[in-house]
Amino acid sequence: MVATSQGRIYVGIGGWTFEPWRGTFYPEGLVHKRELEHASRQLTSIEINGTYYSSFKPASWAKWRDETPEGFVFAVKASRFCTNRRVLAEAGESVQRFVAQGLVELKDRLGPINWQFMGTKKFDPEDFEAFLKLLPREAGGLPLRHALEVRHASFEDPRFYDLCRKYKAAIVYAHDKEFPEIDEPTADFTYARLMQAGEKVKTGYKPAELDRWATRAKAWAKKGDAFVYFISGAKVRNPAAAQALIERL
């Protein structure tokens, strides 16, 4: 974590279990059960992706917390059963089930929740406002921060930005050729997913590109905490990209 006069900057990757990272990001011979312990000491945040597909018991959340150092935070990807539906207003039970599974066990390691929508999901103002009303502001005394990752061009709409501001939800900035790039300050934090790492470059992005991301991260931090994740693309390069950005910050 890098602290600025306004907000903190967290930089990381998606998940921590990926076989090609063994021997590149993870030292040769490191036992698999210690991978999170290692990753959390090289990076300042990790987006938990497995929660998109499955639920976990409270003991698993507590274990993840205990394996990471003070100052480290997790972003959590919300369950697909909450977002991959025709009528979002009907997601209330799924949202409650997701939040109640044990997120509070992360305690001070809990960062924002990423609610990711399919690329075919279009902006429906009434339905999206109904969904935003379902998102709890706290759980077990812990404040919850919500980010919306939308992937359809119809969301490039001032009405969507205004709704997010009204409910203090961040819009995920997605750097990808297929998704809209929305960089609108709608909450007191920024959530960015950088998805164009290239395999031919050891650090995923060229030095000049990393310099630009560092400048941009500092600009985001002037508006509050910034969470920056290297996701997808040439996944094998993402840890090196994150480490290179942390060095620049």
C-alpha positions as CSV (number, residue, x, y, z in Angstrom):
1,M,0.0,0.0,0.0
2,V,1.3,3.4,-0.9
3,A,-0.1,6.3,1.1
4,T,-0.6,9.7,-0.4
5,S,-1.9,12.9,1.2
6,Q,-5.4,12.1,-0.1
7,G,-5.8,8.3,-0.5
8,R,-4.0,5.0,-0.4
9,I,-3.0,3.1,-3.5
10,Y,-3.3,-0.7,-3.5
11,V,-1.8,-2.7,-6.4
12,G,-2.3,-6.4,-7.0
13,I,-3.5,-9.3,-9.2
14,G,-6.6,-11.5,-9.5
15,G,-6.3,-14.6,-7.3
16,W,-3.2,-16.3,-6.1
17,T,-3.4,-19.9,-7.5
18,F,-2.1,-20.1,-11.1
19,E,0.4,-22.9,-12.1
20,P,2.5,-20.7,-14.5
21,W,3.3,-18.4,-11.6
22,R,5.2,-21.3,-9.9
23,G,8.9,-20.8,-10.6
24,T,8.3,-17.3,-12.0
25,F,6.4,-15.3,-9.3
26,Y,6.6,-18.1,-6.7
27,P,10.0,-19.4,-5.7
28,E,10.9,-23.0,-6.8
29,G,9.9,-25.4,-4.1
30,L,7.4,-23.1,-2.4
31,V,4.6,-25.3,-1.0
32,H,1.2,-24.4,-2.6
33,K,-0.5,-23.7,0.8
34,R,2.0,-20.8,1.3
35,E,1.3,-19.1,-2.0
36,L,-1.1,-16.5,-0.5
37,E,1.4,-15.8,2.3
38,H,4.1,-15.1,-0.3
39,A,1.9,-13.1,-2.7
40,S,0.6,-10.9,0.0
41,R,4.1,-9.8,0.9
42,Q,5.0,-8.9,-2.6
43,L,1.8,-7.1,-3.5
44,T,-0.5,-4.8,-1.5
45,S,-3.9,-6.3,-2.6
46,I,-5.4,-9.3,-4.3
47,E,-8.9,-9.6,-6.0
48,I,-10.5,-12.9,-4.8
49,N,-12.0,-14.3,-8.0
50,G,-13.2,-17.7,-6.7
51,T,-16.1,-16.0,-4.9
52,Y,-17.6,-15.3,-8.3
53,Y,-18.2,-19.0,-8.8
54,S,-18.5,-20.5,-5.3
55,S,-19.2,-19.6,-1.7
56,F,-16.8,-20.2,1.2
57,K,-17.1,-21.0,4.8
58,P,-16.2,-18.4,7.5
59,A,-13.1,-20.5,8.4
60,S,-11.7,-20.0,4.9
61,W,-12.1,-16.2,5.1
62,A,-10.5,-16.1,8.5
63,K,-7.6,-18.2,7.1
64,W,-7.0,-15.8,4.3
65,R,-7.0,-12.9,6.8
66,D,-4.5,-14.7,9.0
67,E,-2.1,-15.5,6.2
68,T,-1.7,-11.9,5.1
69,P,0.2,-9.0,6.7
70,E,-1.3,-5.8,8.3
71,G,-2.0,-3.2,5.7
72,F,-2.9,-5.7,3.0
73,V,-6.5,-5.8,1.6
74,F,-8.6,-8.1,-0.5
75,A,-11.1,-7.0,-3.1
76,V,-13.9,-9.6,-3.4
77,K,-15.7,-10.5,-6.6
78,A,-19.4,-10.9,-5.9
79,S,-21.2,-14.1,-6.8
80,R,-22.4,-14.4,-10.4
81,F,-25.8,-15.5,-9.0
82,C,-26.3,-11.9,-7.9
83,T,-25.5,-10.2,-11.3
84,N,-26.1,-12.8,-14.1
85,R,-29.8,-12.5,-14.1
86,R,-32.5,-10.9,-16.3
87,V,-34.1,-8.9,-13.5
88,L,-31.6,-7.4,-11.1
89,A,-34.3,-6.2,-8.7
90,E,-34.9,-9.8,-7.8
91,A,-31.3,-10.4,-6.6
92,G,-32.0,-9.5,-3.0
93,E,-31.8,-13.0,-1.5
94,S,-28.6,-13.8,-3.5
95,V,-27.0,-10.6,-2.3
96,Q,-27.8,-11.3,1.3
97,R,-26.5,-14.9,1.0
98,F,-23.2,-13.7,-0.6
99,V,-22.5,-11.0,2.0
100,A,-23.5,-13.4,4.9
101,Q,-21.1,-16.2,4.0
102,G,-18.2,-14.9,6.0
103,L,-16.8,-11.7,4.4
104,V,-16.7,-10.1,7.9
105,E,-14.0,-12.6,8.9
106,L,-11.6,-10.6,6.7
107,K,-12.0,-7.7,9.2
108,D,-9.5,-4.9,8.3
109,R,-8.4,-6.9,5.2
110,L,-11.7,-6.3,3.5
111,G,-11.5,-4.0,0.6
112,P,-14.2,-3.2,-2.1
113,I,-16.7,-5.7,-3.6
114,N,-16.7,-6.0,-7.4
115,W,-20.1,-6.7,-8.8
116,Q,-19.3,-7.8,-12.4
117,F,-22.0,-7.9,-15.1
118,M,-22.0,-9.9,-18.3
119,G,-21.1,-8.2,-21.6
120,T,-24.7,-8.7,-22.8
121,K,-26.3,-6.9,-19.8
122,K,-27.6,-3.5,-21.0
123,F,-28.3,-0.4,-18.9
124,D,-31.8,-0.3,-17.6
125,P,-32.0,2.7,-15.2
126,E,-35.0,1.5,-13.2
127,D,-33.7,-2.0,-12.7
128,F,-30.1,-0.9,-11.9
129,E,-31.4,1.5,-9.3
130,A,-33.4,-1.3,-7.7
131,F,-30.2,-3.4,-7.6
132,L,-28.2,-0.6,-6.0
133,K,-30.8,-0.3,-3.3
134,L,-30.1,-4.0,-2.5
135,L,-26.4,-3.5,-1.7
136,P,-25.8,-3.3,2.1
137,R,-23.7,-0.4,3.4
138,E,-22.3,-2.5,6.2
139,A,-22.0,-6.1,7.5
140,G,-21.1,-7.0,11.1
141,G,-20.1,-3.4,11.8
142,L,-17.7,-3.3,8.8
143,P,-18.4,-0.7,6.1
144,L,-18.9,-2.1,2.6
145,R,-17.7,-0.4,-0.5
146,H,-19.2,-1.4,-3.8
147,A,-17.9,-1.2,-7.4
148,L,-19.8,-2.1,-10.6
149,E,-18.0,-3.7,-13.5
150,V,-20.2,-3.1,-16.5
151,R,-19.3,-4.4,-20.0
152,H,-21.9,-3.0,-22.4
153,A,-21.6,0.3,-24.2
154,S,-25.1,1.3,-23.1
155,F,-23.6,2.2,-19.7
156,E,-21.7,5.1,-21.1
157,D,-24.6,7.2,-20.0
158,P,-24.8,10.2,-17.6
159,R,-27.9,8.6,-16.0
160,F,-25.8,5.6,-15.0
161,Y,-23.0,7.9,-13.6
162,D,-25.6,9.8,-11.6
163,L,-27.1,6.6,-10.1
164,C,-23.7,5.5,-9.0
165,R,-23.0,8.8,-7.4
166,K,-26.4,8.7,-5.6
167,Y,-25.6,5.3,-4.1
168,K,-21.8,6.0,-3.7
169,A,-20.8,3.0,-5.9
170,A,-17.6,3.2,-7.9
171,I,-17.6,2.3,-11.6
172,V,-14.8,-0.1,-12.4
173,Y,-12.4,1.4,-14.9
174,A,-11.7,-1.5,-17.3
175,H,-8.7,-1.2,-19.6
176,D,-9.7,-3.7,-22.2
177,K,-10.2,-3.6,-26.0
178,E,-13.7,-5.1,-25.7
179,F,-15.2,-3.2,-22.8
180,P,-16.2,0.5,-22.4
181,E,-13.5,2.5,-20.5
182,I,-15.4,4.6,-18.0
183,D,-13.4,6.8,-15.7
184,E,-16.0,8.7,-13.7
185,P,-15.5,9.7,-10.1
186,T,-18.8,8.4,-8.5
187,A,-17.5,7.2,-5.1
188,D,-14.8,8.0,-2.6
189,F,-12.5,5.3,-4.1
190,T,-11.4,4.1,-7.6
191,Y,-11.3,0.5,-8.8
192,A,-9.3,-0.3,-11.9
193,R,-8.7,-3.5,-13.8
194,L,-5.9,-3.4,-16.3
195,M,-6.3,-6.3,-18.8
196,Q,-3.9,-5.8,-21.6
197,A,-0.6,-7.3,-20.3
198,G,1.6,-8.7,-23.1
199,E,3.6,-11.9,-22.8
200,K,6.6,-10.6,-24.8
201,V,7.3,-8.0,-22.1
202,K,8.7,-9.4,-18.8
203,T,6.7,-6.8,-16.8
204,G,3.6,-7.2,-19.0
205,Y,3.6,-3.5,-19.9
206,K,6.5,-1.5,-21.3
207,P,8.2,0.9,-18.9
208,A,6.6,4.0,-20.5
209,E,3.2,2.4,-20.1
210,L,3.9,1.6,-16.4
211,D,5.0,5.2,-15.9
212,R,1.6,6.3,-17.3
213,W,-0.3,3.9,-15.0
214,A,1.7,5.2,-12.0
215,T,0.8,8.8,-12.9
216,R,-2.9,7.8,-13.3
217,A,-2.9,5.9,-10.0
218,K,-1.6,9.0,-8.2
219,A,-4.3,11.1,-9.9
220,W,-7.0,8.6,-8.7
221,A,-5.6,8.7,-5.2
222,K,-6.3,12.4,-5.0
223,K,-10.0,11.5,-4.9
224,G,-9.6,8.7,-2.3
225,D,-8.2,5.2,-2.1
226,A,-7.3,3.6,-5.5
227,F,-7.3,-0.2,-6.1
228,V,-5.4,-1.2,-9.2
229,Y,-5.4,-4.8,-10.4
230,F,-3.6,-6.5,-13.3
231,I,-6.1,-9.0,-14.6
232,S,-6.3,-11.3,-17.6
233,G,-4.2,-10.5,-20.7
234,A,-0.9,-12.4,-20.4
235,K,-1.8,-13.6,-16.9
236,V,1.7,-15.0,-16.3
237,R,3.1,-11.5,-16.5
238,N,0.6,-9.9,-14.1
239,P,2.5,-10.3,-10.8
240,A,5.6,-8.7,-12.4
241,A,3.5,-5.9,-13.8
242,A,2.0,-5.2,-10.3
243,Q,5.4,-5.3,-8.7
244,A,6.8,-2.9,-11.3
245,L,4.0,-0.5,-10.7
246,I,4.5,-0.7,-6.9
247,E,8.2,0.2,-7.4
248,R,7.2,3.3,-9.4
249,L,4.8,4.4,-6.8
